[in-house]
Amino acid sequence: MSLWLLWKRCWTDARQTFEQTRVGIVQGDIEALLHGVQGDVDVVQGDLDGVSVMPAYPTTVLCAENAVLVQTQKRPQLVRAWRAGGAEGYALELAACVS
């Protein structure tokens, strides 16, 4: 997956899933976030299929300061948690995903 496709998935999630009116993250922000990850073999080798960028706080605009990396297989769980439990359910699921 390319950096552009990773950004596009972020944009789609922010606008459609979290119903945000705007998106404040750009490809450069995602690249910086990826470079901040140490020891992740998939990211180091350039395989972006294994990571997704999600908002830390889903009711706040997705931007560089409000973005976290999660494993792609955790993304559907986070979306389901948001739909079922709102911000509180999402926060609980996100805490489980990043710990």
MMTF fields as JSON, N, C-alpha, C and O atoms, coordinates in Angstrom:
{
  "mmtfVersion": "1.0.0",
  "mmtfProducer": "UNKNOWN",
  "numBonds": 395,
  "numAtoms": 396,
  "numGroups": 99,
  "numChains": 1,
  "numModels": 1,
  "chainsPerModel": [1],
  "groupsPerChain": [99],
  "chainIdList": ["A"],
  "bondAtomList": [4, 2, 8, 6, 12, 10, 16, 14, 20, 18, 24, 22, 28, 26, 32, 30, 36, 34, 40, 38, 44, 42, 48, 46, 52, 50, 56, 54, 60, 58, 64, 62, 68, 66, 72, 70, 76, 74, 80, 78, 84, 82, 88, 86, 92, 90, 96, 94, 100, 98, 104, 102, 108, 106, 112, 110, 116, 114, 120, 118, 124, 122, 128, 126, 132, 130, 136, 134, 140, 138, 144, 142, 148, 146, 152, 150, 156, 154, 160, 158, 164, 162, 168, 166, 172, 170, 176, 174, 180, 178, 184, 182, 188, 186, 192, 190, 196, 194, 200, 198, 204, 202, 208, 206, 212, 210, 216, 214, 220, 218, 224, 222, 228, 226, 232, 230, 236, 234, 240, 238, 244, 242, 248, 246, 252, 250, 256, 254, 260, 258, 264, 262, 268, 266, 272, 270, 276, 274, 280, 278, 284, 282, 288, 286, 292, 290, 296, 294, 300, 298, 304, 302, 308, 306, 312, 310, 316, 314, 320, 318, 324, 322, 328, 326, 332, 330, 336, 334, 340, 338, 344, 342, 348, 346, 352, 350, 356, 354, 360, 358, 364, 362, 368, 366, 372, 370, 376, 374, 380, 378, 384, 382, 388, 386, 392, 390],
  "bondOrderList": [1, 1, 1, 1, 1, 1, 1, 1, 1, 1, 1, 1, 1, 1, 1, 1, 1, 1, 1, 1, 1, 1, 1, 1, 1, 1, 1, 1, 1, 1, 1, 1, 1, 1, 1, 1, 1, 1, 1, 1, 1, 1, 1, 1, 1, 1, 1, 1, 1, 1, 1, 1, 1, 1, 1, 1, 1, 1, 1, 1, 1, 1, 1, 1, 1, 1, 1, 1, 1, 1, 1, 1, 1, 1, 1, 1, 1, 1, 1, 1, 1, 1, 1, 1, 1, 1, 1, 1, 1, 1, 1, 1, 1, 1, 1, 1, 1, 1],
  "groupList": [{"groupName": "MET", "atomNameList": ["N", "CA", "C", "O"], "elementList": ["N", "C", "C", "O"], "formalChargeList": [0, 0, 0, 0], "bondAtomList": [1, 0, 2, 1, 3, 2], "bondOrderList": [1, 1, 2], "singleLetterCode": "M", "chemCompType": "L-PEPTIDE LINKING"}, {"groupName": "SER", "atomNameList": ["N", "CA", "C", "O"], "elementList": ["N", "C", "C", "O"], "formalChargeList": [0, 0, 0, 0], "bondAtomList": [1, 0, 2, 1, 3, 2], "bondOrderList": [1, 1, 2], "singleLetterCode": "S", "chemCompType": "L-PEPTIDE LINKING"}, {"groupName": "LEU", "atomNameList": ["N", "CA", "C", "O"], "elementList": ["N", "C", "C", "O"], "formalChargeList": [0, 0, 0, 0], "bondAtomList": [1, 0, 2, 1, 3, 2], "bondOrderList": [1, 1, 2], "singleLetterCode": "L", "chemCompType": "L-PEPTIDE LINKING"}, {"groupName": "TRP", "atomNameList": ["N", "CA", "C", "O"], "elementList": ["N", "C", "C", "O"], "formalChargeList": [0, 0, 0, 0], "bondAtomList": [1, 0, 2, 1, 3, 2], "bondOrderList": [1, 1, 2], "singleLetterCode": "W", "chemCompType": "L-PEPTIDE LINKING"}, {"groupName": "LYS", "atomNameList": ["N", "CA", "C", "O"], "elementList": ["N", "C", "C", "O"], "formalChargeList": [0, 0, 0, 0], "bondAtomList": [1, 0, 2, 1, 3, 2], "bondOrderList": [1, 1, 2], "singleLetterCode": "K", "chemCompType": "L-PEPTIDE LINKING"}, {"groupName": "ARG", "atomNameList": ["N", "CA", "C", "O"], "elementList": ["N", "C", "C", "O"], "formalChargeList": [0, 0, 0, 0], "bondAtomList": [1, 0, 2, 1, 3, 2], "bondOrderList": [1, 1, 2], "singleLetterCode": "R", "chemCompType": "L-PEPTIDE LINKING"}, {"groupName": "CYS", "atomNameList": ["N", "CA", "C", "O"], "elementList": ["N", "C", "C", "O"], "formalChargeList": [0, 0, 0, 0], "bondAtomList": [1, 0, 2, 1, 3, 2], "bondOrderList": [1, 1, 2], "singleLetterCode": "C", "chemCompType": "L-PEPTIDE LINKING"}, {"groupName": "THR", "atomNameList": ["N", "CA", "C", "O"], "elementList": ["N", "C", "C", "O"], "formalChargeList": [0, 0, 0, 0], "bondAtomList": [1, 0, 2, 1, 3, 2], "bondOrderList": [1, 1, 2], "singleLetterCode": "T", "chemCompType": "L-PEPTIDE LINKING"}, {"groupName": "ASP", "atomNameList": ["N", "CA", "C", "O"], "elementList": ["N", "C", "C", "O"], "formalChargeList": [0, 0, 0, 0], "bondAtomList": [1, 0, 2, 1, 3, 2], "bondOrderList": [1, 1, 2], "singleLetterCode": "D", "chemCompType": "L-PEPTIDE LINKING"}, {"groupName": "ALA", "atomNameList": ["N", "CA", "C", "O"], "elementList": ["N", "C", "C", "O"], "formalChargeList": [0, 0, 0, 0], "bondAtomList": [1, 0, 2, 1, 3, 2], "bondOrderList": [1, 1, 2], "singleLetterCode": "A", "chemCompType": "L-PEPTIDE LINKING"}, {"groupName": "GLN", "atomNameList": ["N", "CA", "C", "O"], "elementList": ["N", "C", "C", "O"], "formalChargeList": [0, 0, 0, 0], "bondAtomList": [1, 0, 2, 1, 3, 2], "bondOrderList": [1, 1, 2], "singleLetterCode": "Q", "chemCompType": "L-PEPTIDE LINKING"}, {"groupName": "PHE", "atomNameList": ["N", "CA", "C", "O"], "elementList": ["N", "C", "C", "O"], "formalChargeList": [0, 0, 0, 0], "bondAtomList": [1, 0, 2, 1, 3, 2], "bondOrderList": [1, 1, 2], "singleLetterCode": "F", "chemCompType": "L-PEPTIDE LINKING"}, {"groupName": "GLU", "atomNameList": ["N", "CA", "C", "O"], "elementList": ["N", "C", "C", "O"], "formalChargeList": [0, 0, 0, 0], "bondAtomList": [1, 0, 2, 1, 3, 2], "bondOrderList": [1, 1, 2], "singleLetterCode": "E", "chemCompType": "L-PEPTIDE LINKING"}, {"groupName": "VAL", "atomNameList": ["N", "CA", "C", "O"], "elementList": ["N", "C", "C", "O"], "formalChargeList": [0, 0, 0, 0], "bondAtomList": [1, 0, 2, 1, 3, 2], "bondOrderList": [1, 1, 2], "singleLetterCode": "V", "chemCompType": "L-PEPTIDE LINKING"}, {"groupName": "GLY", "atomNameList": ["N", "CA", "C", "O"], "elementList": ["N", "C", "C", "O"], "formalChargeList": [0, 0, 0, 0], "bondAtomList": [1, 0, 2, 1, 3, 2], "bondOrderList": [1, 1, 2], "singleLetterCode": "G", "chemCompType": "PEPTIDE LINKING"}, {"groupName": "ILE", "atomNameList": ["N", "CA", "C", "O"], "elementList": ["N", "C", "C", "O"], "formalChargeList": [0, 0, 0, 0], "bondAtomList": [1, 0, 2, 1, 3, 2], "bondOrderList": [1, 1, 2], "singleLetterCode": "I", "chemCompType": "L-PEPTIDE LINKING"}, {"groupName": "HIS", "atomNameList": ["N", "CA", "C", "O"], "elementList": ["N", "C", "C", "O"], "formalChargeList": [0, 0, 0, 0], "bondAtomList": [1, 0, 2, 1, 3, 2], "bondOrderList": [1, 1, 2], "singleLetterCode": "H", "chemCompType": "L-PEPTIDE LINKING"}, {"groupName": "PRO", "atomNameList": ["N", "CA", "C", "O"], "elementList": ["N", "C", "C", "O"], "formalChargeList": [0, 0, 0, 0], "bondAtomList": [1, 0, 2, 1, 3, 2], "bondOrderList": [1, 1, 2], "singleLetterCode": "P", "chemCompType": "L-PEPTIDE LINKING"}, {"groupName": "TYR", "atomNameList": ["N", "CA", "C", "O"], "elementList": ["N", "C", "C", "O"], "formalChargeList": [0, 0, 0, 0], "bondAtomList": [1, 0, 2, 1, 3, 2], "bondOrderList": [1, 1, 2], "singleLetterCode": "Y", "chemCompType": "L-PEPTIDE LINKING"}, {"groupName": "ASN", "atomNameList": ["N", "CA", "C", "O"], "elementList": ["N", "C", "C", "O"], "formalChargeList": [0, 0, 0, 0], "bondAtomList": [1, 0, 2, 1, 3, 2], "bondOrderList": [1, 1, 2], "singleLetterCode": "N", "chemCompType": "L-PEPTIDE LINKING"}],
  "groupTypeList": [0, 1, 2, 3, 2, 2, 3, 4, 5, 6, 3, 7, 8, 9, 5, 10, 7, 11, 12, 10, 7, 5, 13, 14, 15, 13, 10, 14, 8, 15, 12, 9, 2, 2, 16, 14, 13, 10, 14, 8, 13, 8, 13, 13, 10, 14, 8, 2, 8, 14, 13, 1, 13, 0, 17, 9, 18, 17, 7, 7, 13, 2, 6, 9, 12, 19, 9, 13, 2, 13, 10, 7, 10, 4, 5, 17, 10, 2, 13, 5, 9, 3, 5, 9, 14, 14, 9, 12, 14, 18, 9, 2, 12, 2, 9, 9, 6, 13, 1],
  "groupIdList": [1, 2, 3, 4, 5, 6, 7, 8, 9, 10, 11, 12, 13, 14, 15, 16, 17, 18, 19, 20, 21, 22, 23, 24, 25, 26, 27, 28, 29, 30, 31, 32, 33, 34, 35, 36, 37, 38, 39, 40, 41, 42, 43, 44, 45, 46, 47, 48, 49, 50, 51, 52, 53, 54, 55, 56, 57, 58, 59, 60, 61, 62, 63, 64, 65, 66, 67, 68, 69, 70, 71, 72, 73, 74, 75, 76, 77, 78, 79, 80, 81, 82, 83, 84, 85, 86, 87, 88, 89, 90, 91, 92, 93, 94, 95, 96, 97, 98, 99],
  "secStructList": [7, 7, 2, 2, 2, 2, 2, 2, 2, 2, 2, 2, 0, 0, 0, 0, 0, 1, 7, 7, 1, 7, 7, 7, 7, 7, 2, 2, 2, 2, 2, 2, 2, 2, 2, 6, 7, 7, 1, 7, 2, 2, 2, 2, 6, 6, 7, 4, 4, 4, 3, 3, 3, 3, 3, 1, 1, 6, 6, 1, 7, 7, 7, 4, 4, 4, 3, 3, 3, 3, 3, 4, 4, 4, 2, 2, 2, 2, 2, 2, 2, 2, 2, 2, 2, 2, 2, 2, 2, 2, 2, 2, 2, 2, 2, 2, 2, 2, 7],
  "xCoordList": [0.849, 0.0, 0.897, 1.932, 0.49, 1.265, 0.857, -0.182, 1.677, 1.384, 0.086, -0.697, -0.14, -1.362, -2.596, -3.583, -2.552, -3.691, -3.93, -5.075, -2.857, -2.987, -3.672, -4.558, -3.258, -3.899, -5.368, -6.226, -5.663, -7.034, -7.935, -9.084, -7.421, -8.195, -8.45, -9.54, -7.444, -7.623, -8.722, -9.608, -8.649, -9.615, -11.024, -11.963, -11.165, -12.472, -13.006, -14.178, -12.16, -12.592, -13.025, -14.076, -12.221, -12.543, -13.867, -14.7, -14.064, -15.278, -16.508, -17.57, -16.385, -17.559, -17.828, -18.961, -16.82, -17.026, -17.228, -18.173, -16.324, -16.365, -17.104, -17.228, -17.59, -18.405, -17.774, -18.448, -16.485, -15.785, -15.983, -16.032, -16.095, -16.355, -15.11, -15.203, -13.96, -12.707, -11.66, -11.817, -10.584, -9.48, -8.209, -7.911, -7.463, -6.274, -4.963, -3.903, -5.006, -3.762, -3.379, -4.238, -2.095, -1.589, -0.586, -0.188, -0.194, 0.715, 2.022, 2.565, 2.528, 3.765, 3.625, 4.566, 2.44, 2.183, 2.217, 2.767, 1.629, 1.608, 3.021, 3.407, 3.782, 5.163, 5.966, 6.744, 5.783, 6.473, 6.035, 6.856, 4.758, 4.243, 4.874, 5.235, 5.003, 5.615, 7.085, 7.582, 7.784, 9.206, 9.396, 10.467, 8.369, 8.447, 8.335, 8.615, 7.929, 7.778, 9.123, 9.667, 9.637, 10.904, 10.641, 9.85, 11.285, 11.203, 10.025, 9.845, 9.224, 8.107, 8.61, 8.819, 8.805, 9.413, 8.617, 9.202, 7.286, 6.457, 6.675, 6.798, 6.723, 6.89, 8.303, 8.49, 9.287, 10.67, 10.89, 11.625, 10.267, 10.441, 9.522, 9.548, 8.728, 7.879, 6.545, 5.81, 6.207, 4.926, 3.891, 3.813, 3.108, 2.143, 0.81, -0.108, 0.685, -0.566, -0.865, -2.031, 0.132, -0.047, -0.407, -0.647, -0.453, -0.756, -1.916, -2.147, -2.624, -3.688, -3.526, -3.037, -3.928, -3.893, -5.313, -6.222, -5.492, -6.804, -6.712, -5.631, -7.831, -7.79, -7.665, -8.269, -6.889, -6.808, -8.124, -8.605, -8.691, -9.979, -10.909, -10.737, -11.875, -12.675, -13.607, -14.12, -13.831, -14.694, -13.899, -14.467, -12.582, -11.686, -11.141, -10.938, -10.911, -10.422, -9.166, -8.242, -9.153, -7.985, -6.859, -6.953, -5.795, -4.628, -3.393, -3.504, -2.237, -0.988, -0.968, -0.461, -1.511, -1.51, -2.579, -2.53, -3.528, -4.64, -4.642, -5.704, -3.472, -3.377, -2.536, -1.534, -2.974, -2.224, -2.153, -3.045, -1.091, -0.939, -1.473, -1.183, -2.248, -2.732, -2.512, -2.333, -2.526, -2.443, -3.721, -4.812, -3.581, -4.727, -5.837, -7.015, -5.487, -6.535, -7.325, -8.407, -6.807, -7.527, -8.503, -9.408, -8.337, -9.167, -10.655, -11.436, -11.091, -12.526, -13.083, -14.231, -12.27, -12.703, -12.953, -13.922, -12.085, -12.242, -13.485, -14.213, -13.725, -14.914, -16.182, -17.133, -16.19, -17.351, -17.552, -18.682, -16.464, -16.556, -17.129, -17.934, -16.728, -17.247, -18.747, -19.519, -19.141, -20.561, -21.421, -22.56, -20.897, -21.675, -21.641, -22.647, -20.484, -20.332, -19.9, -19.603, -19.858, -19.47, -18.033, -17.198, -17.76, -16.395, -15.861, -14.676, -16.721, -16.273, -15.893, -14.852, -16.729, -16.43, -15.175, -14.364, -15.027, -13.845, -12.582, -11.576, -12.64, -11.475, -11.048, -9.854, -12.005, -11.679, -11.034, -10.049, -11.588, -11.037, -9.653, -8.758, -9.481, -8.176, -7.124, -5.995, -7.472, -6.523, -6.085, -4.92, -7.016, -6.687, -5.804, -4.952, -6.012, -5.258, -3.819, -2.931, -3.571, -2.221, -1.399, -0.22, -1.996, -1.2, -0.635, 0.057],
  "yCoordList": [-1.175, 0.0, 1.242, 1.279, 2.22, 3.451, 4.413, 4.241, 5.405, 6.445, 7.162, 7.518, 7.373, 8.045, 7.225, 7.783, 5.909, 5.056, 5.022, 4.97, 5.051, 5.104, 6.408, 6.407, 7.517, 8.805, 8.784, 9.286, 8.217, 8.171, 7.387, 7.77, 6.296, 5.531, 6.375, 6.328, 7.147, 8.063, 9.078, 9.313, 9.665, 10.687, 10.102, 10.712, 8.92, 8.27, 7.953, 8.198, 7.413, 7.123, 8.388, 8.415, 9.43, 10.669, 11.246, 11.647, 11.29, 11.903, 11.026, 11.509, 9.753, 8.889, 8.184, 8.194, 7.582, 6.828, 7.756, 7.598, 8.73, 9.614, 10.925, 11.772, 11.081, 12.222, 13.578, 14.495, 13.679, 14.942, 15.841, 15.361, 17.13, 18.064, 18.382, 18.823, 18.16, 18.367, 17.407, 16.795, 17.289, 16.397, 17.227, 17.903, 17.18, 18.009, 17.273, 17.849, 16.016, 15.252, 15.197, 15.057, 15.309, 15.236, 14.078, 13.525, 13.729, 12.595, 12.781, 11.814, 13.991, 14.26, 13.971, 13.504, 14.252, 13.94, 12.434, 11.961, 11.696, 10.24, 9.686, 8.779, 10.228, 9.786, 10.032, 9.175, 11.193, 11.495, 10.541, 10.107, 10.218, 9.274, 7.898, 7.224, 7.491, 6.196, 6.163, 5.144, 7.283, 7.332, 7.322, 6.96, 7.714, 7.696, 6.304, 6.101, 5.348, 3.964, 3.262, 3.181, 2.77, 2.049, 0.566, 0.189, -0.263, -1.703, -2.379, -3.587, -1.639, -2.258, -2.689, -1.856, -3.991, -4.522, -4.141, -3.76, -4.239, -3.917, -2.485, -2.229, -1.558, -0.155, 0.104, 0.825, -0.481, -0.273, -0.758, -0.124, -1.866, -2.416, -1.742, -2.099, -0.794, -0.064, -0.724, -0.262, -1.777, -2.442, -1.765, -2.041, -0.887, -0.127, -0.844, -0.309, -2.04, -2.797, -3.157, -3.319, -3.283, -3.738, -2.661, -2.958, -1.398, -0.308, 0.543, 0.668, 1.116, 2.069, 3.258, 3.119, 4.404, 5.618, 5.914, 6.035, 6.031, 6.276, 7.485, 7.808, 8.143, 9.266, 8.772, 7.765, 9.475, 9.164, 9.528, 8.81, 10.645, 11.125, 11.311, 12.266, 10.44, 10.448, 11.651, 11.881, 12.411, 13.584, 14.843, 15.925, 14.698, 15.803, 15.581, 14.443, 16.662, 16.586, 15.723, 15.872, 14.821, 13.97, 14.836, 15.374, 14.966, 15.764, 15.064, 14.016, 15.635, 15.006, 14.766, 13.742, 15.696, 15.577, 14.606, 14.184, 14.254, 13.398, 12.084, 11.526, 11.6, 10.383, 9.343, 9.658, 8.1, 6.977, 5.878, 5.738, 5.109, 3.953, 2.722, 2.488, 1.945, 0.668, -0.388, -0.064, -1.631, -2.706, -2.691, -2.475, -2.919, -2.866, -3.825, -3.504, -4.978, -5.919, -5.403, -5.918, -4.392, -3.807, -2.716, -2.36, -2.191, -1.097, -1.426, -0.613, -2.592, -2.905, -2.972, -2.596, -3.45, -3.493, -2.087, -1.849, -1.171, 0.212, 0.851, 1.569, 0.592, 1.142, 0.577, 1.316, -0.719, -1.328, -0.743, -0.475, -0.549, 0.027, 1.436, 1.81, 2.221, 3.573, 3.537, 4.287, 2.667, 2.596, 2.075, 2.51, 1.162, 0.557, 1.372, 1.467, 1.961, 2.615, 4.061, 4.644, 4.659, 6.064, 6.287, 5.385, 7.501, 7.883, 7.043, 6.709, 6.708, 5.918, 4.499, 3.988, 3.868, 2.521, 2.496, 1.573, 3.521, 3.638, 3.774, 3.112, 4.63, 4.85, 3.566, 3.288, 2.785, 1.522, 0.546, -0.114, 0.459, -0.451, 0.006, -0.816, 1.314, 1.845, 1.559, 1.2, 1.711, 1.416, -0.052, -0.37, -0.929, -2.355, -2.627, -3.515, -1.858, -2.067, -1.598, -2.223, -0.524, 0.041, -0.423, -0.084, -1.189, -1.655, -3.025, -3.566],
  "zCoordList": [0.0, 0.0, 0.0, 0.665, -0.734, -0.808, 0.305, 0.944, 0.519, 1.507, 1.146, 2.027, -0.151, -0.586, -0.206, 0.275, -0.415, -0.074, 1.433, 1.881, 2.208, 3.661, 4.07, 4.925, 3.459, 3.734, 3.311, 4.038, 2.159, 1.663, 2.616, 2.838, 3.179, 4.151, 5.4, 5.97, 5.824, 6.965, 6.666, 7.487, 5.496, 5.097, 5.08, 5.592, 4.492, 4.411, 5.804, 6.09, 6.664, 8.036, 8.759, 9.4, 8.656, 9.355, 8.875, 9.687, 7.571, 7.019, 7.155, 7.548, 6.839, 6.806, 8.131, 8.614, 8.716, 9.951, 11.143, 11.916, 11.281, 12.449, 12.178, 13.062, 10.953, 10.537, 10.874, 11.343, 10.627, 10.853, 9.638, 8.505, 9.872, 8.78, 7.97, 6.825, 8.558, 7.827, 8.345, 9.402, 7.577, 7.939, 7.931, 6.946, 9.017, 9.138, 8.982, 9.227, 8.583, 8.432, 6.959, 6.089, 6.692, 5.318, 5.248, 6.272, 4.041, 3.859, 4.622, 5.157, 4.68, 5.416, 6.903, 7.543, 7.452, 8.863, 9.096, 10.091, 8.178, 8.301, 8.177, 8.915, 7.25, 7.083, 8.36, 8.779, 8.973, 10.228, 11.333, 12.141, 11.372, 12.356, 12.152, 13.117, 10.905, 10.595, 10.985, 11.464, 10.781, 11.138, 12.646, 13.133, 13.39, 14.846, 15.434, 16.616, 14.622, 15.088, 14.931, 13.829, 16.011, 15.978, 16.181, 17.045, 15.407, 15.596, 14.913, 15.065, 14.167, 13.455, 12.087, 11.205, 11.912, 10.699, 9.46, 8.446, 9.525, 8.362, 7.901, 6.703, 8.836, 8.484, 7.97, 6.99, 8.629, 8.219, 6.791, 6.034, 6.41, 5.075, 4.054, 2.876, 4.48, 3.551, 3.277, 2.404, 3.982, 3.8, 4.689, 5.886, 4.102, 4.871, 5.018, 5.64, 4.46, 4.573, 6.022, 6.383, 6.835, 8.215, 9.204, 10.374, 8.764, 9.694, 9.185, 7.982, 10.132, 9.834, 10.758, 11.879, 10.3, 11.105, 11.547, 10.725, 12.857, 13.434, 14.372, 14.865, 14.616, 15.553, 16.995, 17.365, 17.793, 19.217, 19.895, 20.771, 19.479, 19.994, 18.8, 18.042, 18.611, 17.392, 17.225, 16.13, 18.282, 18.166, 17.851, 17.71, 17.741, 17.408, 15.998, 15.575, 15.283, 13.905, 13.83, 14.629, 12.858, 12.634, 12.09, 10.987, 12.874, 12.502, 13.062, 13.697, 12.832, 13.27, 14.778, 15.237, 15.544, 17.0, 17.506, 18.661, 16.667, 17.071, 16.283, 16.009, 15.925, 15.118, 15.847, 16.487, 15.729, 16.279, 15.233, 14.396, 15.293, 14.413, 15.12, 16.294, 14.398, 14.908, 13.829, 12.655, 14.235, 13.256, 12.423, 12.951, 11.14, 10.241, 10.67, 10.517, 11.195, 11.605, 12.808, 13.09, 13.528, 14.669, 14.226, 14.981, 13.036, 12.543, 12.566, 13.061, 12.049, 12.093, 13.519, 13.756, 14.462, 15.855, 16.382, 17.104, 16.023, 16.472, 15.871, 16.556, 14.603, 13.942, 14.596, 14.854, 14.859, 15.524, 16.919, 17.327, 17.642, 18.99, 18.929, 19.782, 17.935, 17.764, 17.49, 18.088, 16.592, 16.216, 17.359, 17.524, 18.137, 19.218, 20.509, 21.213, 20.818, 22.123, 22.088, 23.131, 20.891, 20.792, 21.229, 21.158, 21.681, 22.048, 23.209, 23.24, 24.149, 25.303, 24.893, 25.305, 24.089, 23.602, 22.746, 22.833, 21.92, 21.062, 21.919, 21.659, 22.936, 23.794, 24.487, 24.595, 24.955, 25.606, 24.63, 24.962, 23.433, 22.436, 21.975, 21.777, 21.804, 21.388, 22.443, 22.108, 23.699, 24.784, 24.723, 24.962, 24.405, 24.288, 23.067, 23.099, 21.99, 20.753, 20.844, 20.263, 21.552, 21.574, 22.759, 22.862, 23.653, 24.804, 24.565, 25.428]
}
